[in-house]
Amino acid sequence: MADRQLTHKQALAAAIQALGGTWDTQRAVLALRVAGHEPNDQEAAEKAARTNLRALAEDGVIVRPNPDQAVYRLA
């Protein structure tokens, strides 16, 4: 049976669920890098992190307690 690789969104969700706490763009970038996501530059890494954080918030995995800050926590 072949190994099934997680999508970046799934990998980030797993990291957030395992580690808890608050999550901002920089922490998400690090978690995605650990999961093997190596974009071309820092700007691309941050964009991917923000995209995945928003997607997880839309899915109800995480919430953004303060609408004035891009910081998330587990729902």
Contacts in CASP RR format, 6 or more apart in sequence:
PFRMAT RR
TARGET T0000
AUTHOR 0000-0000-0000
METHOD contacts of the structure
MODEL  1
MADRQLTHKQALAAAIQALGGTWDTQRAVLALRVAGHEPNDQEAAEKAAR
TNLRALAEDGVIVRPNPDQAVYRLA
6 14 0 8 1.000
6 35 0 8 1.000
8 32 0 8 1.000
8 35 0 8 1.000
8 37 0 8 1.000
8 48 0 8 1.000
8 52 0 8 1.000
9 52 0 8 1.000
9 55 0 8 1.000
9 56 0 8 1.000
11 31 0 8 1.000
11 32 0 8 1.000
11 35 0 8 1.000
11 36 0 8 1.000
11 37 0 8 1.000
12 28 0 8 1.000
12 31 0 8 1.000
12 32 0 8 1.000
12 35 0 8 1.000
12 49 0 8 1.000
12 52 0 8 1.000
12 53 0 8 1.000
12 56 0 8 1.000
13 56 0 8 1.000
13 61 0 8 1.000
15 31 0 8 1.000
15 34 0 8 1.000
15 35 0 8 1.000
16 23 0 8 1.000
16 31 0 8 1.000
16 56 0 8 1.000
16 61 0 8 1.000
16 62 0 8 1.000
16 72 0 8 1.000
16 74 0 8 1.000
17 61 0 8 1.000
17 74 0 8 1.000
19 31 0 8 1.000
20 73 0 8 1.000
20 74 0 8 1.000
21 73 0 8 1.000
21 74 0 8 1.000
22 71 0 8 1.000
22 72 0 8 1.000
22 73 0 8 1.000
23 53 0 8 1.000
23 62 0 8 1.000
23 71 0 8 1.000
23 72 0 8 1.000
23 73 0 8 1.000
24 70 0 8 1.000
24 71 0 8 1.000
24 72 0 8 1.000
25 46 0 8 1.000
25 49 0 8 1.000
25 50 0 8 1.000
25 53 0 8 1.000
25 70 0 8 1.000
26 46 0 8 1.000
26 49 0 8 1.000
28 49 0 8 1.000
28 50 0 8 1.000
28 52 0 8 1.000
28 53 0 8 1.000
29 42 0 8 1.000
29 45 0 8 1.000
29 46 0 8 1.000
29 48 0 8 1.000
29 49 0 8 1.000
32 45 0 8 1.000
32 48 0 8 1.000
32 49 0 8 1.000
32 52 0 8 1.000
33 45 0 8 1.000
37 45 0 8 1.000
37 48 0 8 1.000
39 45 0 8 1.000
39 48 0 8 1.000
50 70 0 8 1.000
53 62 0 8 1.000
53 70 0 8 1.000
53 72 0 8 1.000
56 62 0 8 1.000
56 72 0 8 1.000
57 63 0 8 1.000
57 64 0 8 1.000
57 72 0 8 1.000
60 75 0 8 1.000
61 74 0 8 1.000
61 75 0 8 1.000
62 72 0 8 1.000
62 73 0 8 1.000
62 74 0 8 1.000
62 75 0 8 1.000
63 72 0 8 1.000
63 73 0 8 1.000
63 74 0 8 1.000
63 75 0 8 1.000
64 70 0 8 1.000
64 71 0 8 1.000
64 72 0 8 1.000
65 71 0 8 1.000
65 73 0 8 1.000
END
